[in-house]
Amino acid sequence: MDTKKPNPLGTLAVLLVLVGAWQTVHWLNGAALISPSATVQGLWQMMGTASFWDDAAETGLALLYALVLAVAGGIALGLGLGANRLAGNVAEPILVNLYSLPKVTLYPLVLLIFGLGLAAKVAFGVMHGLIPILIFTMNGIRQIKPVYFRAAHAMHLSRSQIALRVVLPAVLPEVLSGVRLGFSLTLLGVLIGEMFASQKGLGHQLSNAMNLGNIDTIMAVALFLMLFALAGNALLSALSRRYRALGT
């Protein structure tokens, strides 16, 4: 397994290129995009207000609930479909096509069922994050070599022992990869849900800023969300690398 750590110099180079491109666009059209330094300053000022952290806490709570449901549901359904090859082969193209549908078409239905509030935002998040986790888990189960199960039966392992000693170690890398993708997509779903179905949260704050044409607020909130998403993905990536290193 590949346990190579990311190259810090490569990551720094990518960040410098992105910041340089951002600054260049600002120089070309300062009315449409504020500079990186002004964005950082604006975010710092926003982080000094209680209202910003109230909205951040609201988004964080919705993300937590949605991520727990997406991970639990995705793993449970993925294990079930992966264990039944026929069901998995039938379900996979349906799930892929279902996920490719524009979810904005389902927003009126979700709002009708859950109303405006936390439940609707959680539902939006689960809609975005569950299927990728499910597919990764299902594929992880289907990729387990049959010889592992034959060896487990030869050693007279019970079903619980097979699940813990064979299935779990084999499928966990795929599950962690699915969770990494699901985390970002669940966050996206929660934010979109807040823009449509909430009067609180960072998504609602973004929606208000867009309606008012407040570029400073848009960029500051977007920077905060980007840093949060990068931190979350870095943590999950480190966890995945650590597990792979222990498995080698």
DAVENUR-V923068 format. One line per field, one symbol per residue. phi: phi as a letter, one per 40 degrees, with the letter a starting at -180 (. if undefined). psi: psi as a letter, one per 20 degrees, with the letter a starting at -180 (. if undefined). burial: 1 if it has 24 or more other C-alpha atoms within 12 Angstrom, else 0. A space follows every 50 residues. Layout:
phi = ???
psi = ???
burial = ???
This chain:
phi = .cbccccccccccccccccccdccccccacccaccdccccccccccccbc cccccccccccccccccccccccccccccccccbdccccccdcccccccc ccccccddcccccbgciccccccdccdccccdcdcccccccccccdcccc cccccfccccccccbbcdcccddccccccdccccccddcccccccbbaba hcccccccccccgccccdcccccccccccccccccccccccccccccc
psi = qojpqqohhgggggghgghggghghghhmhhhprrghhggggggghijqh hghgghhgghgggggggggggggggghggghhhngghghghghggghghi qoihhighgghhgiapagggggggghhhhggggggggghggiipphhghh hghhjlqrhhhgghiggghhigghghghhgghgghgggggghhhhhkqjr rhghgggghhhiknhggghgghgghghggggghgghghgghgghhhi.
burial = 00000000000000000000010000000000111100110110010000 01001101111111111111111111111111100001001100100010 00000010011000011111111111111111111111111101000000 00000000000000011111111111111111111111111111111111 111111100000001111111111100010001001100110110000
